[in-house]
Every structure is written in structure tokens, then in C-alpha cells.
């Protein structure tokens, strides 16, 4: 029996109507497998591609693998040791930045990022940061959609301060997280 390839239309048909569409349990031939399980499930995880499926999928689509891969959230400890490899972009509001920021970071508030994105360099991986990681995660996703290699600093400036790493205020004194 040949496996049935599920298309996006078949996936939509099962969710939008009461008609039942049965799919074979084996994966389509184009998708890589591990232990007889597909590494990417197009119907159930639209937009999410498991790490081991990236390289074969990138080859199939003719996309350069480096531009397709991500490194995942950047931990504070890793960032502080490998700082020269990254461009740090702080997306917090002006009062938060003035109270305390990571020295050497570029400041563009999230609300202004769309209009000022040309100021962000494309040559290095951009690590976005905010207070806790939620706003910077949105900035990271937006940058990725327009072609930037971007990651998020896990835990944000709060995790940076908890790790005992320095923050600088706008006045040049020791900073704090607000």
C-alpha cells in the first residue's frame, strides 16, 4: 500500500468539515524519518520544523542551510562569554533603558523597530533583549521574517542582573532593572 501524502487542503478539510480523512501512518517519502516516525508533521505542526529535519528540508527547498538554521534561545552565561559573536539589540522602552542596560547594546524600542530596522546590522547574529524575554521574542521573530539571523536572550535583562553581570545607567553609573 502506498502512503497517502497529506496536503494543507487535506489538513484543512479534517478541521473545517465533518468529513473524515484517513491518512496512512507511514510518512511521505520526501520527509526524513527516525525510528519510523516523520521528523516533520505538516498537518499538526504547521510552521514548526524539528531540528533534524531542517537540513534535508532545506536541501529539498533549495534553501541555504545556514540561513534556515537557528541556534535557539541564548543563555546569559553563553552570551557573556561569546559576546563578540553577537549584536545585542535592547527593545525596552526609554525609561527602562535609562535605568539600566547592558553595555554595548543598541537601543531601539519595540514600537519603533519596524521604522528603524535598517539601523540593525545584518552581518552578525542579532540577540534581542528586553526585561524578561517576551517583547524581545516578538522582535526576534519579526527580524527572522525579514532575513536576519536573530535569537533571544533567555530571561532578558532580569536574568543578566541575577547572574551578577553589570548594568549601566544612562548617566554612566551602576544600573538597575525596572
N, C-alpha and C positions, 0 to 999 in steps of 0.2 A: 504494500500500500504506500503510495507517495504522500509525503507530508503536505498539508494544505498551508499555503503562505497566507498569513493574516495581513490584510492591508488596513490602513487607517479607516477606510469605509466599513470594513467588517467590524472593526472595534466599535465604531460609532453605532452601527446597526444593532449591536447587542445592548448598548446602553440606552439608545433612543427609542427602540421599539420593543415589543414583547416577543418578537421572533427570536428563536434560539439558533445560534450559530455554533456548531461544534467544530473544534479545531483539534487536529492531531496533536498528541503530546510531544512528538519529536520536533526539534527546532528546524526552521528553514535552513537549507544547505548553506546560504550565504552568511549566517551568523555563526561565530565561533562557539564551541561548546567546551565545558569542563564537567566531567562526571555525568555526561549525557544531558546536562542542563544548559540552556542557552545563557550566554553571558549578557545578553541584552534582551529585554522583553518589550517589544514595541507597543503592544496594546496597553500594558499595565503600568509602564513607567515611561511615558512619553517625555522626552527631554532629558532623561537620566540615562547615562551610559556607564556601565560598570567599568572600572579601570582596565581590566584585562581585555575588554572588547574595544578599547579606543584605537589601538594600533591597527588591527585588521579592518575595523570600520573606516578608519582614516584612509587606508590604502584603497578600500572599495570605492570611497567617495572621491579619491584623488586629492585629498587634503594633506598638507604637510603635517606630519605627526607632532612636531614641536608646537605648532600653532593650535593644535587640538587638545593637547595635554594640559593639566593643571597640577599644581603641587599641593593643593589643599590649604586649609587654614594655617597660617604661620604662627607658631608658638612664640611667645615673648622671648624665651631663652634662646631659641634658634635665631630670631631676628637680631637680637643684641650681639650675637657672635658673628653673624654674616651680613651685617648692616650695609656694607659697601656694595653688595649684590642687588640691593633693592632701592626703589624710590618710595619714600614714605609720604602718603597723602592723608592729611588730617581733614575730615569732613565735618567737624563740630562747628557750632556757632561761635561768633566772635568773642562773646564773654567767656565761654569755656576755654577757648584758645588763649585768651589773655591771662586767665587764672593759672594755666599750666599746660605746656605741650612738650612733646619730645623734641629735643634739639635737632635741628637739621630737617625737620618735616616741612612740607609745603602745605599751606593752609588754603583750602577752597571749601567754604560751607556747602553742604549737600544741595541746598536750594539753588546755588549758583553754578554747580558743576556742569550742567548742560551748556550754559553760555560760555564757560571758561575752560572747557575740556582741552582746547588747543594748547593751554599752558602746561598740560601734563605731558612729560616726555614719554616717547614710545620705545626708547632704546633698552630700558631695563624693566624688570617685573615691578609693577606698582603694588605696594602694600597699603591698603586703605585702613584707616583707624578712626574710631570715634570713642565715646566713653565706654560702652560695653560691647560693641560689635554689631548692633542691629543696623544702624544707619550706614556704617562702613560696608556691611554686607550688600546693601542695596547699591551703593556706589560701585563696589567690585563687580556686581552683576551687570550694571549699566556699562562700565568700561569694557568688560569682556564682549558685550554685544557689538561694540563698535571696533573691535580688533585689538584691544590692549591685552597684554598678559597681566592679569591682576589677581591678587589674593587679599585675604582679610587677616588683620592681626587679631588672633584669638583672644577674647577677653578685653580688648581695647586698652585705652589709657589706664583704666582701673587695674587691669592685670599687670601692666607695666609698673605702676606705683606699688602694688602689692609685692612685686618681685624685688623691690628696693632700688629700682633704677630711677635715675634723676629726671625730673620735670623742670622746665624753665618757664618763668612767668614772662609777660610782655615787657616788664621792667628789667628783666635780666636776673632777678632773684630766684630763689628756690620756688618752684611752682606747686600747685595742688590740683586735684581733680574736683570739679564741681558738676 
